[in-house]
Amino acid sequence: MTNPMRTNSTRTNPTSRRRHDSESRGAELEKPAGWWSRHQVRLAPYVFVSPFFLLYGLFFVVPILVGLYLSGTEWAGLGTPEWVGLRNYQDLLGDRGFWIAVGNTAVYVLFTMCVVVPAALLIAQALNARGLRGRDMFRLAYFMPVVISPIVITLVFGLFFEREFGIVNGLLRAVFGFGGIDWLGDPLWAKVSVTVLVLWRWTGYLTIFFLAGLQNVPKELYEAAAIDGAGPVRRFIDVTLPALRPVTAFIAVTVLVNTAQIFDEPFLLTQGGPGESTLSVAMFIYRAGFQRQELGYAAAAGVLLFAVVFTLGLLANRVFGVGRDVR
Amino acid sequence: MTAVTDRPRRVTGGRLLLYGFLISLLLVFALPLLWALSSSFKSRSDIFSYPPQPLPAPAVLDNYRTLLAEQPFWSWFVTSTVVALLSTVLAVGLCSLAGFAFAKYRFRGKTILFNIMFSSLAVPFAVIVVPLFIMIAKARLTEPYFALVVPWIAPAFGIFMMRQFAEQAVPDALLDAARMDGCTEFGLFRRVVLPLLRPALGALGVWSFLNSYNSLIWPLIVISEPGDYTLPLGIQALFGATGRQYDLVLAGSVLAAVPSLLVFFLLRRQLLEGLAAGAVKS
């Protein structure tokens, strides 16, 4: 180690085990100094991103265009679509079920933004306590709901919320002496059940992000604030919250965009019912397209959902300032 | 496991409250899963016994036996696992390739291409699902190894995550040195970049395995042959069938959870840290 600068960096990299491989490759490379090898550095990035854009074109852009076209037609999947112009959109605006779905989705979005996100922050704050034992175990356990298939989760919750035999009513009866709540059959309680499921399923997931953000806050900031005589609440408002801004922005935008498309929870737990009391917009589209064979109508609802989610995403980006650093 | 610098603390009221809070949360998060596990060993009538018993008495294996004997469980299992593994390998490859390009090359149109990629995150699945299904059905590509894999192997989230990671983890000097040694650009990616991205590859791998393995809506729409069912579809079918066969559904759910839990536990650290890194650095 007389002169560390002379150490060839390729030799220090972890792949040097495969020297044989690289030598044979190198030999094969030297013979044709053709067009490709002269231009490869310039062209390589395009080649590297092309698989994504190919798939993106085929499975994203084309479906969106097809959807735009379909939204102007009436079609049950057989024969040729019949062009009806904007009628699907007019019908949607006058469809009570659609507005109920929009209202329900708004409730889910508000609930996640106002309850799930703060709850995750609170839990992250608790997990970030100094000298906490078993932090990793807690973190792992809270994340678990995300790992399990939604069908399993909703099955279990369906049984928990069961009117006669369910554990939830059983507990209520044991503790408070009443427990006849029809969790899945009453329009209001069904909505509550779906939000409880959302809370259970996603809080721990968001906690991971907040915890990572908290652990990145420089300790000196807290010490400085403590010297200035700031109590825990002041420290939280003046140090923690500003430092968490980037993480909160990321979470807020993701949660907003994802909850606006909520499908699994109401679909599996209540099938959108009773009536349409838990129906979400994504479920509305599924129902129109795959259960009622109104493909044009479903496509029109899809276009509207797209417009709303995209606008929400842009607005949220503005408000929270995500991705400003992307060059 | 926590920081070495932490001094031992006295037991105070605050501490007790903190641990009480965290442990009761732990129970809340774990209870439904433990309950499913326990109930899968109960006889059909005991599942609904009131008051509910925490443990099966007596524990029986009938649910599992019936499930495996009377339902094509293994076929669902194989389809799900193969589909998930295929999607994962392809997604990890394609996302790291594109993420590397966005992180480490300067090229004309990069900003526009990146923004196009990034904005696709805001395209709701429900928007493309109807037309996409029509396309796949018209092209007669509803075979699970195509329909469940190919449309989802280049998720924008994965590219974004790999870009975030590659920016920090791959030193430019190393790339230049390898180029001086006559390494091709793809060789650079394979021999220099991929090994450096390993932690992020693990994270993306688990993420994409879980996504594919647990997905429900798309398989529900695109797969119509019971012989092609994935696990969630199979369980959903048992559930929807006459009389809601809770006993079989519970056993199936427990078995179905094994691969995802296994993958998660093997790579949990990478997954949690990889996800977090994407958010913190954004």
Contacts between the chains, C-beta under 8 A, distances in Angstrom:
chain1	res1	chain2	res2	distance
A	8	B	177	7.1
A	8	B	181	7.8
A	9	B	173	6.6
A	9	B	174	5.5
A	9	B	177	4.1
A	9	B	178	7.8
A	10	B	174	7.8
A	10	B	177	5.8
A	10	B	178	5.5
A	10	B	181	5.5
A	10	B	183	7.8
A	10	B	192	7.7
A	13	B	174	6.3
A	13	B	178	7.9
A	13	B	191	8.0
A	13	B	192	6.0
A	13	B	195	7.1
A	13	B	196	7.9
A	14	B	195	4.7
A	14	B	196	7.6
A	15	B	191	4.5
A	15	B	192	6.5
A	15	B	195	5.3
A	18	B	191	6.6
A	21	B	191	8.0
A	22	B	183	7.6
A	22	B	187	7.4
A	22	B	191	6.4
A	25	B	184	7.7
A	25	B	187	6.1
A	26	B	181	7.6
A	26	B	182	5.5
A	26	B	183	7.8
A	29	B	182	6.0
A	29	B	184	6.3
A	30	B	182	7.2
A	37	B	184	7.3
A	40	B	184	6.4
A	40	B	185	5.0
A	41	B	179	7.4
A	41	B	185	6.2
A	42	B	107	7.4
A	44	B	101	7.3
A	44	B	105	6.9
A	44	B	185	3.6
A	44	B	186	7.2
A	45	B	101	4.1
A	45	B	102	8.0
A	45	B	105	3.8
A	45	B	107	4.5
A	45	B	110	7.4
A	46	B	107	6.7
A	48	B	97	4.7
A	48	B	98	5.9
A	48	B	100	6.5
A	48	B	101	3.7
A	48	B	105	7.8
A	48	B	189	7.3
A	49	B	97	7.8
A	49	B	98	4.6
A	49	B	101	5.0
A	49	B	102	7.0
A	49	B	113	6.2
A	49	B	117	7.9
A	51	B	94	5.0
A	51	B	97	7.0
A	51	B	98	7.2
A	51	B	154	6.2
A	52	B	94	6.2
A	52	B	95	7.8
A	52	B	98	4.6
A	52	B	117	6.7
A	52	B	154	4.3
A	52	B	156	7.9
A	52	B	159	6.2
A	53	B	113	7.3
A	53	B	116	8.0
A	53	B	117	7.9
A	55	B	94	7.9
A	55	B	150	7.5
A	55	B	151	7.2
A	55	B	153	6.7
A	55	B	154	4.6
A	56	B	116	7.8
A	56	B	117	7.3
A	56	B	120	6.4
A	56	B	154	6.8
A	56	B	156	8.0
A	58	B	151	7.9
A	59	B	128	7.5
A	59	B	132	6.3
A	59	B	150	7.6
A	59	B	151	4.1
A	60	B	120	5.8
A	60	B	123	6.5
A	60	B	128	6.4
A	62	B	131	7.7
A	62	B	135	6.9
A	63	B	127	8.0
A	63	B	128	4.0
A	63	B	131	4.0
A	63	B	132	4.3
A	63	B	135	6.5
A	64	B	123	7.2
A	64	B	127	6.8
A	64	B	128	6.1
A	64	B	131	7.4
A	66	B	131	3.7
A	66	B	134	6.9
A	66	B	135	6.7
A	67	B	127	6.3
A	67	B	128	6.6
A	67	B	130	6.4
A	67	B	131	4.3
A	70	B	130	7.0
A	70	B	131	6.2
A	70	B	134	7.8
A	77	B	134	7.5
A	123	B	25	6.7
A	126	B	18	5.9
A	126	B	21	5.9
A	126	B	22	6.0
A	127	B	22	7.2
A	129	B	18	5.7
A	130	B	6	6.2
A	130	B	9	7.8
A	131	B	2	6.9
A	131	B	6	3.9
A	131	B	7	6.9
A	131	B	8	7.6
A	131	B	9	5.0
A	132	B	2	6.5
A	132	B	18	7.3
A	132	B	22	7.9
A	133	B	2	6.9
A	135	B	1	7.3
A	135	B	2	5.8
A	136	B	1	5.8
A	138	B	22	5.3
A	138	B	25	7.6
A	138	B	26	6.2
A	139	B	272	6.8
A	140	B	268	6.2
A	140	B	272	7.8
A	141	B	26	5.0
A	141	B	29	5.4
A	141	B	30	5.8
A	142	B	25	6.8
A	142	B	26	7.6
A	142	B	29	5.4
A	143	B	268	8.0
A	143	B	272	6.7
A	144	B	29	6.0
A	144	B	30	7.0
A	144	B	33	6.7
A	145	B	29	6.3
A	146	B	210	7.5
A	147	B	210	6.1
A	147	B	257	8.0
A	147	B	260	5.4
A	147	B	261	6.3
A	147	B	264	4.6
A	148	B	33	6.5
A	148	B	214	7.6
A	148	B	257	5.6
A	148	B	260	6.9
A	148	B	261	7.8
A	149	B	213	7.3
A	149	B	214	4.2
A	149	B	216	7.6
A	149	B	231	7.4
A	149	B	232	5.6
A	149	B	235	7.9
A	149	B	253	7.4
A	149	B	256	6.0
A	149	B	257	6.8
A	149	B	260	6.9
A	150	B	214	6.3
A	150	B	216	6.0
A	150	B	232	7.8
A	151	B	214	8.0
A	151	B	216	5.9
A	151	B	232	4.7
A	151	B	235	5.4
A	151	B	236	5.8
A	151	B	239	7.6
A	151	B	253	7.3
A	152	B	36	6.6
A	152	B	235	7.5
A	152	B	253	4.0
A	152	B	256	6.7
A	152	B	257	6.1
A	153	B	32	6.9
A	155	B	36	7.6
A	155	B	235	7.7
A	155	B	239	6.6
A	155	B	246	8.0
A	155	B	249	5.9
A	155	B	250	7.5
A	155	B	253	6.2
A	156	B	32	4.4
A	156	B	33	7.4
A	156	B	35	6.4
A	156	B	36	4.9
A	156	B	253	7.8
A	157	B	32	6.7
A	159	B	39	8.0
A	159	B	47	7.8
A	159	B	246	7.2
A	160	B	32	6.8
A	160	B	35	7.9
A	164	B	50	7.9
A	165	B	48	4.6
A	165	B	49	7.9
A	165	B	50	5.6
A	165	B	52	7.5
A	167	B	35	7.5
A	167	B	52	5.6
A	170	B	50	6.9
A	170	B	51	6.2
A	170	B	52	6.2
A	174	B	51	7.9
A	200	B	28	7.3
A	200	B	29	7.2
A	200	B	32	7.5
A	204	B	29	6.1
A	208	B	272	5.6
A	208	B	275	6.1
A	208	B	276	5.8
A	209	B	275	7.1
A	209	B	276	5.9
A	209	B	279	4.4
A	209	B	280	7.7
A	211	B	276	7.4
A	212	B	273	7.7
A	212	B	276	3.2
A	212	B	277	7.3
A	212	B	279	6.5
A	212	B	280	5.1
A	213	B	276	8.0
A	213	B	279	7.1
A	213	B	280	5.6
A	216	B	280	5.5
A	246	B	279	7.8
A	246	B	280	6.9
A	246	B	282	6.1
A	247	B	279	5.3
A	247	B	280	5.9
A	249	B	282	7.7
A	250	B	278	7.9
A	250	B	279	4.4
A	250	B	282	5.1
A	251	B	279	6.9
A	257	B	121	7.0
A	257	B	122	5.4
A	257	B	124	8.0
A	260	B	124	7.0
A	261	B	124	4.2
A	261	B	125	6.1
A	261	B	126	5.9
A	263	B	125	7.6
A	263	B	126	6.9
A	263	B	217	6.0
A	264	B	216	6.7
A	264	B	217	7.4
A	267	B	217	7.5
A	268	B	216	7.6
A	281	B	126	7.1
A	282	B	124	6.8
A	282	B	125	7.3
A	282	B	126	3.9
A	285	B	126	4.5
A	285	B	127	7.8
A	285	B	129	7.2
A	285	B	130	7.0
A	286	B	126	7.0
A	286	B	129	7.4
A	286	B	217	7.2
A	286	B	221	7.9
A	289	B	129	7.3
A	289	B	130	4.3
A	289	B	133	7.8
A	290	B	130	8.0
A	290	B	133	7.8
A	290	B	221	6.0
A	295	B	130	5.8
A	295	B	134	7.1
A	298	B	130	4.9
A	299	B	130	5.4
A	299	B	131	6.6
A	302	B	124	7.5
A	302	B	126	5.8
A	302	B	127	4.0
A	302	B	128	7.5
A	302	B	129	7.6
A	302	B	130	6.3
A	303	B	127	7.0
A	305	B	124	5.3
A	305	B	126	5.9
A	305	B	127	5.8
A	306	B	123	6.5
A	306	B	124	6.1
A	306	B	127	4.3
A	309	B	122	5.7
A	309	B	123	7.7
A	309	B	124	5.1
A	310	B	119	7.7
A	310	B	122	5.2
A	310	B	123	7.7
A	313	B	119	7.8
A	313	B	121	7.8
A	313	B	122	3.9
A	314	B	122	8.0
A	322	B	282	6.4
A	323	B	118	6.7
A	323	B	282	7.0
A	325	B	282	8.0
A	326	B	111	7.6
A	326	B	114	6.3
A	326	B	115	7.6
A	326	B	118	7.3
A	327	B	111	6.8
